[in-house]
Structure formats: structure tokens, C-alpha cells
Amino acid sequence: MQEVSAHQIIRVVKGRSEQLERSVVEEYPLRLRVNGRELATLVCSPHKLNFLLAGFFRLQGFIETLDDIQSLGVCSDFGLAEVRLKGELPKKLQPTLTSGCGTGIAYNLPQQLLTEGKQRPRHYDSNGLLRLMRQLNELTEQYRSHGGIHSAAVGDRDGLLLLHAEDIGRHNTLDRVAGEALFRNIDLEDKMLVTSGRVSTEMVAKAARLGIGLIASRTSPTDKAIALCEQAGITLVGYVRGSSMEVYSHSQQLQISIAAEKIAGVTGVILAGGESRRMGSDKSLLPIQGARFIDHVYKRMASLFDEVIIVTNSPELYNEIPCRKVPDIYYAQGSLAGIHSGLAHARTEKVFVVGCDMPFILPALVQQICSHAADGDLVIPHTSTGHEPLHALYSKGCLPAMERVLDAG
């Protein structure tokens, strides 16, 4: 987030004062004029306002898809959003002031939530929830360094983060998530929502509109939020900190698992140096579920191994992925050269290798393969179509044989 300004302050500690500069976040009032009618003023953070507005209209029931927005323009100098929606707004709107930092305005909050969640049981795992909350914590630098910034994220049942938003208002973060999901065509049905702020009734109502099946927070829910989650079939979890949590509603939908330890003595290696001759484009960059193939692969590998390496001759494509990138030692000699490079650069004796086009890695299968690490230098699955060398475990004892083959061309 860029909307941070610096202010001179006096800090007093144990009776001693000093002058220093403190960064603070910006509070931005945005007037909404919809179909020529003054609708509301949102108090928000001034970034990615298209996501915020689309999500606001979606969660108030004014739109279903982006096609329902005929035009949307924001004048930042005057803090004014001019919007034209299909159809007419209701003549009488009953505004409800919502609680939380940066008080917002909500219209048409559902009086009676749909109960599909109770009729269609959802299933989640505590390890996936903890994984998603850890990812949110890693992304909330503004929340930690300045205070006053709330954050929210949506992820799948495995804890893979799909969307993330920050704002001075916790209700605004959910509007932003809902709007970005529209723009990126991401289905939020049965997904998990994690938030930095308190969970209150308007947060639950908005989540229910989106089909969210689990809501979790680093802090507490309100009593009415708990009651609303019970009605809507939503699992509500509070005080998610470290490896602990408190479950307030529909606990039967959350399986409590012992946190899985990472696989010791093995490095995860992702091969991203392929020439993609058949596809004609880099497979690792293909989009799926709101991220690139390689983003999904990395997050799953990072949950399994302490060290992850990407073998690539184009490291600039993956600058935002926080792991080592290493080049082929034998340049452009195919996947064997990639396996060789990952093995040679690994700090451990063994590596587990996957391709960058495998976003749906099954952790249980990887753990099963790695459990045979003591059985030989190579543990490789065999199926009806043959061996699977890009989903296998290799030892550094394989390096001499690989180098003989590569030296021979």
C-alpha cells in the first residue's frame, strides 16, 4: 500500500523525549453518486478503489456481475465516485452504520440469511486454516508497522491464499475482496475468509452473500456474529494465533489435525526452465484460481519443505517468490539438466522434484514418496503410463550418473 505519509512526532519513553518521524496511514472519504443520486460516503484507504466499489455494490445486492456496472469513474481530487448501474436503485434505502475502524455505511443487509451452508455440510482442516492465517500475517506489514490498517484474505480448503486486501476499515477489506473476485472471476463459494479484525454481524452477512463457509479472525467475534453464523451454517473461529484457535460455531465442519512437521533432510525443487515447445508460452505463468501455476506450486512445496529452490534461467519472472533461484549448470538440456542443477545446489542430501505446471500437488502423496528416502538413491512412482520423473525423490548419489549422460549430450 502506498497511501502512507510521514509526520513529525515526539516520543516519550521513561520521561525522556525525542523527536522522530512516524509513518501514518491515510484516511480517505469517498462520496458515492450512483445514477445521479448521492448514496453514501465511504471512509476507506485510497488504493484500488475499483475493487472496493464493485465489492460494495455486490455485497449490498445492487449488482450481480460486472456487466451491471455501466460506468465507473473516480475523481481523486474531489473524493467523488460517479457510477451508473443498470436499473434503478430502490426509492427508499435504509442506511445502517457499520462498526469498526473507518465507519462504513451498508444498505440492504440480509434480514434472513440463506441456509444452504447448513443443508450442504462443508469440510475444512485446521492445518489449512493455520496456513492461510500465516500467509495473511506475512502480508500485513502495514498493520504491524503503522497500526490502524486491517487486512483480510480468502483461501481454499488447503489454505492456499487466493485474494488479499488491506484498508483502514475491516468491512472495507471484505468489499475489496468481493470486488476483486468479480474482476478476476474467482468463485468464493465455500472458501475460507481470514481477517485481522473483530468479526461482527455485517462481516458475517457479507460473507454469507459470497458463499463463504468459514470465517476466522486473530481476535474475537461478537455474540450476534456467532448467532448469525449458526443460522447461516458458517464455521466461526476466533483468536487464531500461532497454532491455537477457538471455534464458536459449526465446529463439526472443522477437522482438528495435528500440525504436520515439514519433511526433514529434503529440499523441494521446482523446475521452471522448460522451453514449453508444445505450448509456445511459459507454462509456469498460466493463471488458475487467481494466481499463476508456479505460485500454487511454490506455496504447497513451502508447506512441505524448509528449503525450496526454483531452477530457472529467467529468475526475474519470479522475483516475488521468496526462495533461491538457480540456473541450469548444463544449459538447455531438458528436464534432466534441471533435476541435476536442483540436486547440485540443494543444501540437503536429497531433493523432491516437481514441474512448474503441477498446481494441484497432493501433500500426502509427496510425504508418502519421501517416507521411502532410506530405500535408495531414487524413489520414483510408476503408473500405467510409465515412470513419473518430475514427481520423484533424488539423492546426490545420482549426480555422477546424471553428469555422464549430460556430458554425452
N, C-alpha and C positions, 0 to 999 in steps of 0.2 A: 504494500500500500504506500502511496506517495504523499497523501494528504497529512503530512506531519510538519509542524512549524516549531521554531526554536524560541524560547522565552528565557530572559534573564531572571533568575530566582535567587533567593537567599536560603541556604540550607543551614539549619541549626542542629548540631549534634552535641549532646552533653554540655550545653551552654556556650559552645563555640560556633561562630557563624562563618560561612564562606559564600562567596558569590560564584555561581556557575550557570551554565546553560542547560536547560531541560527541554527535551522534545515533548510536545503535546499533540494530540490528535485534533483534527478539525471537525467541528460540528456544523453541518450544512442544512439549512432549512430549504426544502424544495416544494414550491407550490404546484399543485396539480390542477390544470384546467382541462377538463375532459368534455368533448363535444360542445365546447364553448361555455362550459359550466364550471365554476370554481368548486372543486371537490374536497380537497384536503391539503394540508401541509405536512409533508413527511420530514422528520428530523433524522438525518442519516449521515453517512460518510460519502464524500463526493467522488466516488470512483465507480465505473461500470454501472452507470445509472440505468442503462437499457435493461440489464438483468433485474435490477431492483424493481423497476416499474412493471415489467412484464410479469414478474412473480407476484407483485402486489395485486394487479388486476386479476391474475389467475386465481389467487387464493381468496379474493373477495367474490369470486363467481362471475366476474364481468366478462371474462374470455375463457375459451377452451383451448384454442390454438393460436399461433402467431398470426394466422390469416384473419383473426378477429380484430387485429390492430391495423387500421388503415393508414395511420401516420403517427409518428412519434418524434418529437423534436425537443431538445433541451437547450435553453439559453442559460449558460452558466453565469453570465454577468448579472442577470436579474433573478437567478434561482427559480426559474419557471419552466415547467414541462407542459408543452401543448400536445394533447393526444386526441386522436379521432378514432373511436371504436365503432364497430358495426352495431347497428341497432341503437336504441335509446336507453339511457340509464333510467332506473326506477324514479318516479317523481318524488317519492319520499324515501330518503335514506336516513337510517338511524345510526349515527356515528357512535362508536364505542372507544373511549380512550383505553389504550392497552398499557399494561405495566411494563416497567423495565427502563434501562438506560436509553435515553432518546425516546421519549414518549411518542408512540405512533397512534395512528387512527385506523380502526378497522370497521368495515361495513359488512353486513350480511354474514356474520359468523354463524355457522350452522346451529340451529336450535336443537336438531336431533341428528346425531352422527350416524352414518351408515354402520351396520353391524356385520359387514362381510368378514371382518377380522375374526369375529367370534365363530362365524359359521365355517370359515376356512382357516384351520389352525396353521400358524406359521412356526417355523423351527429355526432357532438360532443357537450359536455356540459361544460360550463366554470367552474363549480364546480369540475368536474373530472380533468380538466386541472390544476386548482389550487392545487388540492390534489396531483397530480403527481409531480408538481414542489416543493411542500413542502417536499415530500419524497426525491427528489434529493438534496434539501438543507440540509436535515438531514444527508445525506450520504457523503457530500463533506467536511469532516473535513480537508482533506489535502488542499483543495482550500482556506479554511478560515484561516488555521494556518500558511501556508507557502507561499501562493500565487504561481502563475505560473502553477498550476495544473487545468486542465479543466475537466469537467465531463459531462456525457450525460446519459440519461435513456430513456427507451421505456416502455410505459404502454398501457393498454387497454382503452376503451372509458369511463370506470368508474373511471379511474385514478389509477388503480392497477398496481404498478410497476412490470415489468417482467424481465428487464435486466438493468444493471448499469455498467458503465465503467469510468475509470479515466486515464488521460495521460497528458503530457506536451503540446501535440498538440490537438486542438479541433477536427480536421479532423480525428486524430487517434482514438478518443473516438468512433466515428461512425464506423470506421473499426472494432474496438474491439466488438462493439455491434453486427455488422453483422456477424462476425466470431463466436461469442458465440452462436448466434441464430442457426447457422448451426450445431454446436456441440450438442446443446440441442434440435434441431428440433422444434424451435419456429417460427411460421408463423408471419411475420411482416406486412402483408397486412393490410392496413387501421389503423395501430396503431398510437399512438401519440409519437413524439420524443421531449424531452425537453433537453436543453443544457445550460451550463453556459456561453458559448462564443458567439461571434458575428456570425450571420448566413450569410454566403456568398454563391456564386454560386456553389462552389464544394460541400458544405454541402447539398444544395438543390438537386444537381444532384445525389449524393449518396443516399439521402433519397428517391428520385423518383425511383431509381433502386430497392429499397427494398419494394416499395408499400406504404411507409409512407403517411398518409393523412393529418397530422397536424404537424407543426414544431413550437416550442416555445422556446424563449430564455429569460434570465434575462436581456439581453442588446438589442442592435439594429440590424436589418438586413441591408444589403447593397441594393442599388437601383436595381442592376441587380438580386439580390436574389429575390426581390419582383416580378420583371418581370418574372423570371423563375417559381416561384410558381404560378403565374397567368396562365402561359402556361400549367403547369402540373396538375392543379386542386388541389393544395395543399393549405390548410389554413395556413397562416404565422402570428405568434403572437410574438410581442416583448415586452420588459420591463415588464415581468411578475414578479411583486413584491408585496408581501402581497396579497391584494385582487384586485389589479389593473392590467391592461394589455392594450396593443394597438394591434389592429387587422389590418394587412396590405393587406391581400388578401383573397378572398373567405370567407368573413365574414358570408355569408348565411349558411355556414356549421357549424357554432359555435353558439349554443344557449346560450344566456347570462342569467344565472339564479341567483337569489338572494342566497347568501351563506346560506345554511341550518344550523341552530343552532343545537348543539348537544342536545339530549334528556335529559332534566333535571330530577334529582331525581331518576334515574335508572342506575344500574350497568349492564354492559354486561358480561355474564358468558358463557364461552366455556367449555364444558365437554370433557375432553381428558383422562379420566381414565378408559375407557371401556376395557374389556378383548378381544374384537374382536374374539369371539369364532367362528363365522361363517367364517370370512376371514382368521384367522390364523396369521395375522400380524396387526401391529398398523395402523389403518385407517388414523390417522392424518398425517402420514408421506408419504402417497401416493403422487406421483408427478402429477402435472397438470399445464399446461401453464407456465412452467419454475420455479415453486415453489411448496411447499408442500401444501396439503389441508389446514392445520392449519394456514399457512402464509396468505392465501387468506381470511380465516375466520377472523383472527385477524385484518387484515387491514380494512375490512369492518366494523367490530364491533367498532374499534377505531375511525372510522369516524362518528359513531353514538353516542358513549357514552364517557364521560370524564374518567370513570373508567372501565377497562376491567380486568377480573380475569380468569385465566385458572385453572380449577380443575383437578389436575393430581397427581398421586403417583410416577411419573417419571419426576420431574421438569428439570432434566439435559438434556432432549430431546429438551427443548425449551429455552435454555439459551439466545439465541439471540433475543427472543421476549421480548420487554421492558414493561412487566406488571407483576403484582403479580401472583405467582403460589401457590395454596393452596391444601393440601391433603384432601382425604375423612375423615370425622370425624367418619363415620360408614364405616369401611374398606370393600371393595369388596362386597357391597350390591347393585350393579347395578346403573342405572341412577338416581333413586330417591335419593340415597345417594349423588351423585354428585350435584344434584339440591340443596339438603339440605346444603351441605358444601358451595356452592357458595352463597346461601342466608345468611347463618350464618356469613360468612366472609365479606360480602359486607358492604361498608360504607353508602350505601343508604337504604331506606326502601323497595325498590322494585328492582327486577332483571329481565332482559330478558335473557332467556337461549336458547343456540343453541348447537348442536353437532359439534364435530371437523371434521365431514365428510360432511359439508354443505358449499362448497366453493362459491356457487352462491346465497348467501343471497341477497334478494331484499330490499334495504333500505326503499322504500316506504311502503312495507308490514310491516316491523318492526315498522315504525313510526305510521302506522295505528293501530296496536295492542296496542302500548304504549299510544296512544291517549285515550284509554279506561281505563287508570290506576285508575281513580277515581271510576270506576263502581264496583269494588270488589277486593277481595284478589287474585283472579286468573283470568287471561284473556287468554283463550286458543282457538285456531282455531279448527273448526270441519269440516271435509271434508267427502266425500263419503266413505272413508276408516276408518273413526273414528277420535278421537282426536289426536292432534299433540303436545304432552307434551314437545318436545325438540325444540319448536319454540313458546314459550309462556312467559307470564309475571307473576311473582310470587311476593307476598308480604311476609314480615316477619311474618304476621299473620298466614301464612300456617305452620310455623315451628312446633308448638305443634302437629298438626295432622300428619305431616311427622314423627316426632320422635316417636309417638305412634306406627305407622306402622313399622318403622325400628326396634324399640325395640322388637317388636313381631316377628322379623325375616322375 
